[in-house]
Amino acid sequence: MELKKELEKLDALKTVSPEKFETQYHFIRKTFISPAEIETTDEYLRDMLSDSTQRIDGFIEEATVKVQLAKISQIISLSYIAKNYFHKTRNWLYQKLNGCTVNGKAARFTPDEIATLNFALQDISKEIGSTVIKF
């Protein structure tokens, strides 16, 4: 029996069934007991956990931006922000907000894009604040 194949089975089960994942995990722990096998298993699990943590962090970041812009998007035009601050289309901005898969990767905001978005919101805020209707 090959440890690598059993670990790959474990990896495949992480999103399918917690019970099957746990059963496979215990099988691996009982079957592969040499120090080298234990180290390989531990390293594989650390990598799996790290990958999952990164994906969760990405989802949280995306959701946070989307939630923060939910009310604003009803007040101001996100198309305006996309066009005038990013020089991109409205669809580009919505892909980023929704974490759509583009070219095989989830579309996410970079730190520079978040800075541009914050600048846009502050700039629009100043513009609205300085506007006074006179008769």
N, C-alpha and C positions, 0 to 999 in steps of 0.2 A: 504494500500500500504506500502511496506516495503522499507525503505531507503537503506538498505544493497543491496537488489536486484537491485535497481535503480543505485546505485554506481557501481555495477558489470557490468551492461549494459553499463554505461559510460566508464568504463575501457576497455571493449571489443571494443568499437567504436573508441578508440584513434588511431588505426592503419587502420581503415576501411574507415572512411569518416569524414573529418573535419566538414562538415555541420551537419551531424547526431550527432556528438559529441557535437557540440555547442547547437543543439536543446535539446539533453538530459540534458546537463548541465543547461540550462535555465529552463527546466521542474523541475529539482531537486531543484533549487534555489527558484522557485515559490511555489512548493508543500510542501517542508519540511522547515518550517520557525521558529520552536521553537529554542531557544538558544542551546539546546543539539544537535538538528539535524544539525544546522549550524556548530557547532564545529566538529561534526562527519564528515560532508561533507568536511570541510576545512582540517581536519587531513588526510582524505582519499586522497584528491587532493595533499596535500604536499608529502605524501608517493609515490603517482603515479609520481609526478614530480621528486622526488629524484631518484626513480628507473630509470626513463627515462634518467635523467642526468648521472647517473652512466653508463648506457649502451652506451650512446653517448660518454662519456669519454673513455670507453673501445675501441669503434670503432676508435676514433681519435688516441689513442695510437697505436693500431694495424696498422692503415694506415700510421702513421708517421714512424714506424719502417720499414715497407714494402717499403715505398717510399725512405727512406734513404738508404736502401740496394739494391734498384733497379739497380743502376749503378754498384755498387760493385759486385753484383752477376753475372754480365757479365764479370768481370775481374778475380775474384777469385772463388774458389769452395766452395759453401755453404755446400756441403757434407763433405769437409775437416774440416770445422769449427764444424759441428755437431759431427763428429767422434772424432776429436782430442781435442776439448775443452769442449764439453758437454758429450762425451762418449755415444752418442745417434745416431739414424739413421737419414739419410737425410729427411725421411718422417716426423719424429718428428719435425725437424726444420721447414719444410714447413707447417706443421699443425699450429705451433705457429705463423708463419708469416701470414698465411691466416685466422687465427681465426676459424679454423675448429671446429666443435662440436665433442668432444671426451668424451665418458662416460657421455653424457648428458650435458656437460658444454663446453663453448667456450674455446679453447686452447689459453692462453695468456701468455706472458712472465712475470715472476716474477721480482721484482727488482734485485734479485741475478742473474737471467739469463741475464738480460740486462747488468749487470756489467761484467759477463763472456763474453758476446758478444762484449762489448767494449774492454775488455782485448784482446780477440782473434784478433780483427781488428788492435789494436795497435801492438800486437806481430807480426802479419803477415806483417804489415807495416815496422817494424824494420828489419824483415828478408829480405824483398824485398829491402829495402834501403841499407842494408849492402852487398848485392850480387853484385859482379863485375865479369864480364867475362874476363878472361885473356887468351892471346895466348902465 
